[in-house]
Amino acid sequence: MTLTIRELAPRRELISWAMYDFANSGYTTVVLTAIFSAYFVGVIAATADGTIDGTGTLLWSMTIGVANLLILITAPVLGAIADYSASKKKMLAYATVGCIAMTILLGFTGPDQLLLSMIFLAGSAFLFGTGENLIAAFLPEIAPPDKVGKVSGLSWALGYIGGLLVLAVSLAYIEAVKSLGQTAEQYVPVTLWITALVFAMASAPTFLFLKERQQASQDLPASISSYTRIGFLRLRQTLQHRHQFRDLFRFLLALCIFSSGVYTVIVIAAIYAQEVMYFSTTENIIMIMVVNITAAIGAFFFGLFQDQLGAKRTLELTLLIWILAITIAWQGETKTQFWIAANLIGLAMGSSQSAGRALVALFAPVGRSAEFFGLWGLSIKLAAIIGPISYGLIAWYSGGNHRQAIFSTLMFFVIGLIVLFTVNEKRGREAAMVGE
């Protein structure tokens, strides 16, 4: 049974929900972005054939792509199970424990364990993404429609703070042990264990105080196959609405295209900085820390004016910033130029994701938001497959030429912006009102 929320949940529960973003952001920054990604390409995968020729980048992007493909395939089934059995919190706990365990195990892999490293990386990324979907599903239960943006913004801000904290602790540890002569093979695994520890501790309030308000259906399916049919039937029914909500589906196409660029940057930024701009591990960590700060500033700043500018116009502006940033990174020859690009990316990242989510909310009829946000999630996960894999394939095919690969990333933002121009926000909002 779906609940209609008219008032905010208690403050303690709101904070405990937002703390999950704080808890899991360390995984994004340390494993996917700043530390382990560069270590995987430069150390673990590089020793497979003794060279760094783009193979490591391809293996990295393929591993992340497989994880996101698994999320894409299983999301409808897991969503059906969570809805019908009112087990979001229990499933979130399984995903969280599994991701933490896989992250710990990832720390025990090294240069001679490439396949094992890929297995633990894919497993942890899959469970991380599944947990993201499950925690987001609580939002309609703890906030009324006119407070969803504010509550979501709080968790987004806490997420940046959490990622910054884990990176700061990891950097302090790395600098301390490097002075003692330790190498990346010795200190990178410890940063993974720090990430896992913070994830476990900071997510505890979520499981202590967040309530499962939805009630289980009286006619629970008897088997996993029944859940599978239900999940994919829902997806088919949603897609049948595409003609009625043409602006929504045009936007979902634009979202998938430019988000392919966003997710490529998230998982490739540190690799590009290391392989092309010759950033050290310390410089990479500091860069990601600063980008977290500028991302928080960008999300806050654009959030202040989004209602006046309109969600679509705000998104167009942030995509122009993305295009400028990637162009600078593509053509830049110095670390200073890359720093400029990185901070522009930070300004655009949080604001583009926030504005995109707001536009879906405006285009979704009342009472059908979960249905349309499900499509939003599928678009995001599809983008997380297309972007990194395309980058990895180009880097591999070009013999490790990251500048050619990042040009493809630039094209995602350019084409996404062109498609976004065809979206009529006013017409899309009117269609949502008719479809209520």
C-alpha positions in Angstrom: 0.0 0.0 0.0 1.4 3.4 -1.0 1.3 6.2 1.5 0.5 9.8 0.9 2.6 12.0 3.2 1.1 15.3 4.4 3.8 16.4 6.9 7.5 16.0 7.5 8.7 13.0 9.5 10.4 13.9 12.9 13.7 15.7 12.6 15.7 12.7 14.0 14.3 10.5 11.3 15.0 13.0 8.5 18.6 13.3 9.7 19.0 9.6 10.0 17.8 9.2 6.4 20.1 11.9 5.1 23.0 10.3 7.0 23.0 7.4 4.6 24.2 9.8 1.9 26.9 10.9 4.3 27.8 7.3 4.9 28.0 6.0 1.3 29.7 9.0 -0.3 33.1 7.8 0.9 32.7 4.8 -1.4 32.1 7.1 -4.4 35.0 9.4 -3.7 37.6 6.8 -2.6 36.7 3.7 -4.7 35.1 5.1 -7.8 36.7 8.5 -8.2 39.9 9.5 -6.4 42.1 6.7 -5.1 41.2 3.1 -6.1 40.3 3.9 -9.7 43.8 5.3 -10.4 45.4 2.5 -8.4 43.5 -0.1 -10.4 44.6 1.3 -13.7 48.1 2.3 -12.8 49.1 -0.7 -10.6 46.7 -3.7 -10.6 45.7 -3.8 -14.3 49.0 -2.3 -15.5 51.0 -5.3 -14.4 48.8 -7.7 -16.3 50.9 -7.3 -19.4 53.6 -5.0 -18.2 52.3 -1.9 -20.0 49.8 0.9 -19.6 48.3 1.2 -23.0 44.6 1.7 -22.3 43.9 -1.9 -21.3 43.6 -0.9 -17.6 41.1 1.9 -18.4 39.0 -0.5 -20.5 39.0 -3.2 -17.8 38.0 -0.5 -15.2 35.2 0.9 -17.3 33.9 -2.5 -18.3 33.8 -3.6 -14.6 31.8 -0.6 -13.6 29.6 -1.1 -16.7 28.8 -4.7 -15.7 27.9 -3.5 -12.2 25.5 -0.9 -13.6 24.0 -3.4 -16.1 23.2 -5.7 -13.2 21.5 -2.8 -11.4 19.5 -2.0 -14.5 18.3 -5.6 -14.9 17.5 -6.3 -11.3 16.0 -2.9 -10.3 12.4 -3.7 -11.4 12.5 -7.0 -9.6 14.0 -5.7 -6.4 11.6 -2.7 -6.5 8.6 -5.1 -6.8 9.8 -7.1 -3.9 10.4 -4.0 -1.8 7.0 -2.5 -2.6 4.9 -5.7 -2.2 6.6 -7.0 0.9 7.4 -3.6 2.5 11.0 -4.6 3.0 12.9 -1.6 1.8 14.8 -1.3 5.0 15.7 -5.0 5.3 16.9 -5.0 1.7 18.8 -1.8 2.2 20.6 -3.5 5.2 21.6 -6.4 3.0 22.9 -4.1 0.3 24.8 -2.0 2.8 26.5 -4.9 4.6 27.3 -6.5 1.3 28.9 -3.4 -0.1 30.9 -2.9 3.0 32.1 -6.5 3.0 33.1 -6.3 -0.7 35.0 -3.1 -0.1 36.9 -4.7 2.7 37.7 -7.7 0.5 38.8 -5.3 -2.3 41.5 -4.1 0.0 43.1 -7.6 0.1 43.5 -7.7 -3.7 46.7 -6.6 -5.4 48.7 -6.6 -8.7 48.6 -10.4 -9.1 44.8 -10.6 -8.5 43.3 -8.7 -11.3 40.3 -11.0 -11.8 39.5 -11.1 -8.1 39.8 -7.3 -7.9 37.3 -6.9 -10.8 34.9 -9.3 -9.1 35.0 -7.5 -5.8 34.8 -4.1 -7.5 31.8 -5.1 -9.6 30.1 -6.6 -6.6 30.6 -3.6 -4.3 29.5 -1.2 -7.1 26.4 -3.2 -7.7 25.4 -3.3 -4.0 26.2 0.4 -3.7 23.9 1.3 -6.5 21.2 -1.0 -5.3 21.4 0.7 -1.9 21.1 4.1 -3.5 17.9 3.1 -5.2 16.4 1.7 -1.9 17.3 4.7 0.3 15.8 7.1 -2.3 12.5 5.1 -2.2 12.0 6.3 1.4 11.8 10.0 0.4 8.1 10.1 -0.4 7.4 8.4 3.0 9.2 11.1 5.1 8.4 14.3 3.2 5.3 15.9 1.6 5.7 17.0 -2.1 6.4 20.6 -1.2 9.3 19.6 1.1 10.9 16.9 -1.0 13.4 19.2 -2.6 14.5 20.7 0.7 14.9 17.3 2.4 16.7 15.9 -0.7 19.0 18.9 -0.8 20.0 18.3 2.9 21.0 14.8 2.1 22.9 15.9 -1.0 24.9 18.4 1.1 25.6 15.9 3.8 26.9 13.5 1.0 29.5 16.0 -0.1 30.6 16.5 3.4 30.8 12.8 4.0 32.9 12.2 0.9 35.2 15.1 1.9 35.7 13.7 5.4 36.7 10.3 4.1 39.1 11.7 1.6 40.6 14.0 4.2 41.2 11.1 6.6 42.6 9.0 3.7 44.9 11.8 2.6 46.2 12.3 6.2 46.9 8.6 6.4 48.7 8.4 3.0 50.9 11.4 3.8 51.9 9.9 7.2 52.8 6.5 5.8 54.5 7.7 2.6 57.0 9.5 4.8 57.8 6.1 6.3 58.5 4.7 2.8 55.2 2.9 2.2 54.1 2.4 -1.4 50.6 2.5 -3.0 50.3 -1.2 -2.7 50.5 -0.8 1.1 48.5 2.3 1.8 45.6 2.1 -0.8 44.1 -1.0 0.8 43.9 0.9 4.1 42.0 3.7 2.6 39.4 1.1 1.4 39.1 -0.2 5.0 38.7 3.4 6.3 35.9 3.9 3.7 34.2 0.7 4.9 34.5 1.7 8.5 33.0 5.1 8.0 30.2 3.6 5.9 29.3 1.2 8.6 29.4 3.7 11.5 27.7 6.6 9.7 24.9 4.5 8.3 23.9 3.1 11.7 21.5 5.9 12.5 19.6 5.1 9.3 18.9 1.6 10.5 18.2 2.7 14.1 15.7 5.5 13.5 14.3 5.3 9.9 10.9 3.7 9.8 9.3 1.5 7.2 5.9 3.1 6.9 4.6 1.2 3.9 2.6 -1.9 4.6 3.0 -5.3 2.9 0.5 -6.3 0.3 -2.1 -8.9 1.3 -1.5 -10.9 -1.8 2.3 -11.4 -1.8 3.6 -13.3 -4.9 4.7 -16.8 -4.1 8.0 -16.8 -6.0 10.8 -14.7 -7.4 9.5 -15.4 -10.9 6.2 -13.8 -10.0 8.1 -10.7 -8.7 10.0 -10.7 -12.0 6.8 -10.6 -14.0 5.4 -7.8 -11.9 8.6 -5.7 -12.1 8.8 -5.9 -15.9 5.1 -5.5 -16.4 5.3 -2.2 -14.5 8.1 -1.1 -16.8 6.2 -2.0 -19.9 3.1 -0.1 -18.7 5.2 3.0 -17.9 6.7 3.0 -21.4 3.2 2.9 -22.9 2.7 6.5 -21.6 5.5 7.9 -23.7 3.2 9.6 -26.3 1.1 11.3 -23.6 4.2 12.6 -21.8 6.4 13.4 -24.8 8.4 16.1 -23.1 9.1 13.9 -20.2 10.5 11.2 -22.5 12.4 13.7 -24.5 14.0 14.9 -21.3 14.7 11.3 -20.2 16.6 10.8 -23.5 18.6 14.0 -23.0 19.2 12.9 -19.4 20.6 9.6 -20.5 22.9 11.3 -23.0 24.4 14.0 -20.8 24.5 11.7 -17.7 26.7 9.4 -19.7 29.2 12.2 -19.6 28.6 12.9 -16.0 29.2 9.3 -14.9 32.2 9.0 -17.2 33.8 12.0 -15.4 33.0 10.5 -12.0 34.8 7.2 -12.6 37.5 8.5 -15.0 38.6 11.9 -13.6 41.3 10.6 -11.3 42.6 8.3 -14.1 42.7 11.1 -16.6 44.5 13.4 -14.1 47.1 10.6 -13.4 47.7 9.4 -16.9 47.5 12.7 -18.8 48.2 15.5 -16.4 50.6 13.4 -14.2 48.9 14.1 -10.9 50.2 12.1 -7.9 47.9 10.2 -5.6 48.0 13.1 -3.1 47.2 15.7 -5.8 44.3 13.6 -7.0 42.9 13.4 -3.5 43.2 17.1 -2.9 41.6 17.8 -6.3 38.6 15.6 -5.4 38.3 17.2 -2.0 38.2 20.7 -3.5 35.7 19.6 -6.2 33.4 18.3 -3.4 33.4 21.8 -1.9 32.7 23.5 -5.3 30.0 20.9 -6.0 28.3 21.8 -2.7 28.6 25.5 -3.5 27.2 25.0 -7.0 24.3 22.9 -5.9 23.4 25.5 -3.2 23.9 28.5 -5.5 21.9 27.2 -8.5 19.2 25.9 -6.0 18.6 29.4 -4.9 17.7 30.6 -8.4 16.2 27.5 -9.9 12.6 28.4 -9.1 13.1 31.8 -10.8 15.0 30.6 -13.8 13.1 27.4 -14.3 14.5 23.9 -14.0 15.1 23.5 -17.7 16.9 26.8 -18.1 19.0 26.0 -15.0 19.9 22.7 -16.4 20.9 24.2 -19.8 23.2 26.7 -18.0 24.9 23.9 -16.0 25.4 21.9 -19.3 27.1 24.9 -20.8 29.5 24.9 -17.8 30.1 21.2 -18.3 31.0 21.8 -22.0 33.4 24.5 -21.1 35.0 22.4 -18.4 35.5 19.3 -20.5 36.8 21.4 -23.4 39.5 22.9 -21.1 40.4 19.4 -19.8 40.6 18.1 -23.4 42.8 20.9 -24.7 44.6 21.8 -21.5 48.4 21.1 -21.2 49.1 22.2 -17.6 47.9 21.2 -14.2 46.6 24.7 -13.6 44.2 24.3 -16.6 43.1 21.0 -15.3 42.4 22.5 -11.9 40.2 25.2 -13.5 38.3 22.4 -15.4 37.9 20.4 -12.2 36.4 23.2 -10.3 34.0 24.1 -13.2 33.0 20.4 -13.1 32.3 20.7 -9.4 30.1 23.8 -9.9 28.1 22.0 -12.6 27.9 18.5 -11.1 25.6 18.8 -8.1 23.5 21.5 -9.8 22.9 19.5 -13.0 21.9 16.4 -11.1 19.6 18.4 -8.8 17.9 20.3 -11.7 17.4 17.1 -13.6 15.6 15.5 -10.7 13.5 18.6 -10.2 12.4 18.6 -13.9 11.3 15.0 -13.6 9.3 15.9 -10.5 7.5 18.7 -12.4 6.7 16.4 -15.3 5.4 13.6 -13.1 1.6 13.5 -12.4 0.5 13.5 -8.7 0.2 9.9 -7.5 2.5 8.5 -10.2 5.8 10.0 -9.1 7.3 6.6 -8.2 6.4 5.3 -11.7 8.2 8.2 -13.5 11.1 8.3 -11.1 11.6 4.7 -11.8 12.2 5.6 -15.5 14.5 8.4 -14.3 16.6 5.8 -12.4 16.7 3.5 -15.4 18.0 6.4 -17.6 20.7 7.2 -15.0 21.9 3.6 -14.8 21.9 3.2 -18.6 24.0 6.3 -18.8 26.4 4.9 -16.2 26.9 1.9 -18.5 27.2 3.8 -21.8 29.5 6.6 -20.7 32.4 4.7 -18.9 32.4 1.8 -21.4 32.6 4.1 -24.4 35.5 6.0 -22.8 37.3 2.7 -22.0 36.8 1.3 -25.5 38.1 4.5 -27.1 41.1 4.7 -24.8 41.9 1.0 -25.5 41.4 1.3 -29.3 43.6 4.4 -29.4 46.4 2.7 -27.5 45.8 4.7 -24.3 45.0 8.1 -25.8 42.9 9.6 -23.1 42.5 12.9 -25.0 40.6 11.1 -27.8 38.5 9.4 -25.2 37.6 12.5 -23.3 36.4 14.1 -26.6 33.7 11.5 -26.6 32.7 12.6 -23.2 32.4 16.2 -24.4 30.1 15.0 -27.2 27.7 13.5 -24.6 27.1 17.0 -23.1 26.8 18.7 -26.5 24.3 16.2 -27.9 22.4 16.1 -24.6 22.1 19.9 -24.6 20.8 19.8 -28.2 18.1 17.3 -27.2 17.2 19.3 -24.1 16.4 22.3 -26.3 13.5 20.3 -27.8 11.9 19.9 -24.4 9.0 22.3 -23.6 8.9 22.7 -19.8 5.5 24.5 -19.9 3.9 21.8 -22.0 5.4 19.1 -19.9 4.0 20.5 -16.7 0.6 20.9 -18.3 0.7 17.2 -19.4 1.5 16.3 -15.8 -1.6 18.1 -14.6 -3.8 16.4 -17.2 -2.5 13.0 -16.3 -3.3 13.3 -12.6 
